[in-house]
Structure formats: C-alpha cells, structure tokens
Amino acid sequence: MSSDRLARLVEFGGSNNMDSLLVTRHGRIVLDATYAPFRAGLKHRINSSTKAVISTLVAMAIRDGKLDSTDRRVLEFFADRTIANLDERKKAITIRHLLDMTSGLEWSEGLDGFRSFIAMERSSDWQQFILDQPMSTAPGTVFYYDSGNSHCCRPS
C-alpha cells in the first residue's frame, strides 16, 4: 500500500468531518486515525455505518447458507414474540424491505426530527420497539431513511 495515498486519505478525513478511519489489509490494521472531538474508545452514534455493517452481515449469512434469501418475511424470525399493531402489511415485511428502508414502519428521523430514534434508544428492547411500530405504508412502496430498520435486523 502506498504510504502517500494513506497520508492523503488521513488528510481527506480531517478536512471532511470524519469521526475516524480504519484501513486493514490481509487481516492487519495499516491505518487507524481518529479526528477531534472524537478519540479512540469514545462511543457515539454511527447510524449509517450500522446500515452498512448489517447489510454486509446479511450477505455473509446468505453466502454461508445461514439465510436463504432477503425475501424471507421478518416476523418468521420473531415467532416467539407478541407484536403490537400486527396487520397484513406488517406480516409482509421482508429482510429486503428492512435493508433498503422500505419497510413501511412508521418512523420519525432526519428532517422529520429524531423522535423515533430517541424513543428506540430509551427503550429496553430495541427490536421489540421497532417491531411494535404501526405501519404507515405498504412494504416496498416508499423509501424512508429509518435507522430502526437496520437495528431490527441485528442479531439479539
């Protein structure tokens, strides 16, 4: 790897409001940078990173034969739970809908405020909180930036 290119990457991160930067090659860390006000070990929200990590884990589960398709209905994985606001639309939500943020679950985030996200953080069971949300649209019909979708997918 080019140390000049890595140095330019560190500079890019510093001038583009990045929190941190980690580069690995062949299983070894070759670059680890953190930008103020963040520091190593400081916990903070990384919503979009969560979406990328979850989608990667889903792809790995498919590759490894642990999941056959993203078209599996989500509620199949939560058969042991009682879920509020259960209707045919909610029963139709698939893993694909969660990954592409078209689940149709009612959610308030981003330009609409962070009401749903904050309420999820305050709940004791994030997955249950997300599953209990009412539906606002049919799955697969409307894109809405929704961090709840990726947190519903995460392993318990």
C-alpha positions in Angstrom: 0.0 0.0 0.0 1.2 3.5 -0.8 2.0 5.5 2.3 1.5 8.7 0.3 -2.1 7.6 -0.6 -2.8 6.6 3.0 -1.5 10.0 4.2 -3.8 11.8 1.7 -6.7 9.7 3.0 -5.9 10.8 6.6 -5.8 14.4 5.3 -9.1 13.9 3.5 -10.7 12.6 6.6 -9.6 15.5 8.7 -10.9 18.1 6.2 -14.2 16.3 5.7 -15.5 15.9 9.2 -14.9 12.2 9.6 -15.0 10.7 13.0 -12.4 8.1 12.5 -10.8 6.0 9.8 -9.6 2.4 9.9 -7.9 0.6 7.0 -7.0 -3.1 7.1 -5.1 -5.3 4.6 -4.7 -9.0 4.9 -6.2 -9.0 8.4 -3.8 -6.4 9.7 -4.5 -2.8 10.6 -2.4 -0.5 8.4 -4.1 2.8 9.3 -6.0 3.9 12.4 -6.9 7.6 12.7 -9.3 9.5 14.9 -10.3 13.1 14.5 -11.2 15.6 17.2 -13.5 15.8 19.1 -13.6 12.0 18.9 -11.0 9.7 20.4 -10.4 6.0 20.4 -12.9 4.2 22.6 -15.4 7.0 22.6 -18.9 5.6 21.9 -21.1 7.7 19.7 -23.8 7.2 17.0 -22.8 5.8 13.7 -26.2 5.2 12.1 -25.1 4.9 8.5 -22.2 2.6 9.4 -24.7 0.3 11.2 -26.7 0.0 8.0 -23.5 -1.0 6.0 -22.4 -3.5 8.7 -25.8 -5.1 8.9 -26.1 -5.4 5.1 -22.7 -7.0 5.0 -23.6 -9.5 7.8 -26.8 -10.4 5.9 -24.7 -11.0 2.7 -22.3 -13.2 4.7 -25.2 -15.2 6.2 -26.5 -15.8 2.7 -23.0 -16.8 1.5 -22.6 -19.2 4.4 -26.0 -20.8 3.9 -27.4 -19.5 7.2 -30.0 -17.4 5.3 -31.6 -18.5 2.0 -32.9 -15.1 0.8 -33.5 -11.5 1.7 -37.1 -12.2 0.7 -37.8 -14.0 3.9 -40.5 -12.4 6.0 -39.1 -10.8 9.1 -41.7 -12.0 11.5 -40.6 -15.6 10.9 -37.6 -14.7 13.0 -39.7 -13.4 15.9 -42.3 -16.2 16.2 -41.7 -16.2 20.0 -42.7 -12.5 20.4 -46.0 -10.8 20.7 -46.0 -7.9 18.3 -48.2 -4.8 18.5 -50.1 -3.3 15.6 -49.9 -6.6 13.7 -51.7 -6.5 10.3 -51.2 -8.0 6.9 -48.8 -5.2 5.8 -46.5 -5.8 8.8 -46.6 -9.6 8.2 -45.4 -8.9 4.6 -42.2 -7.0 5.7 -39.1 -8.9 4.4 -35.4 -8.6 5.2 -35.0 -6.8 1.9 -37.5 -4.2 3.0 -35.5 -3.6 6.1 -32.2 -3.3 4.2 -33.5 -0.9 1.6 -35.5 1.1 4.1 -38.9 0.4 2.5 -40.4 -1.5 5.5 -43.4 0.9 5.7 -43.0 1.1 9.5 -44.0 4.4 11.0 -40.8 6.3 11.9 -39.6 9.8 12.5 -35.9 10.6 11.8 -33.7 13.0 10.0 -35.5 16.1 8.6 -38.6 14.9 10.4 -36.8 15.0 13.8 -35.4 12.1 15.7 -38.5 11.3 17.8 -38.5 7.6 16.9 -34.8 7.1 17.1 -34.6 8.7 20.6 -37.5 6.6 21.8 -35.8 3.5 20.5 -32.6 4.4 22.3 -34.6 4.8 25.6 -36.4 1.5 25.2 -35.0 -1.6 26.9 -35.6 -3.8 23.8 -34.8 -2.0 20.5 -36.0 -4.9 18.4 -39.4 -5.1 20.2 -39.7 -1.3 20.0 -39.2 -1.4 16.2 -41.5 -4.5 15.6 -44.3 -2.8 17.6 -44.3 0.4 15.5 -47.5 0.8 13.4 -47.4 0.7 9.7 -47.5 3.9 7.6 -47.3 2.4 4.1 -47.2 -1.0 2.5 -43.8 -2.6 2.5 -41.7 -2.0 -0.6 -43.6 1.1 -1.7 -41.9 4.1 -0.1 -38.3 4.8 0.8 -37.8 6.4 4.2 -34.4 6.8 6.0 -35.0 4.7 9.1 -32.3 3.6 11.5 -34.8 1.3 13.1 -34.8 -1.0 10.1 -31.1 -1.9 10.5 -31.4 -2.3 14.2 -34.3 -4.7 13.8 -32.0 -6.9 11.6 -29.2 -7.1 14.0 -28.6 -10.3 16.0 -30.0 -10.3 19.5 
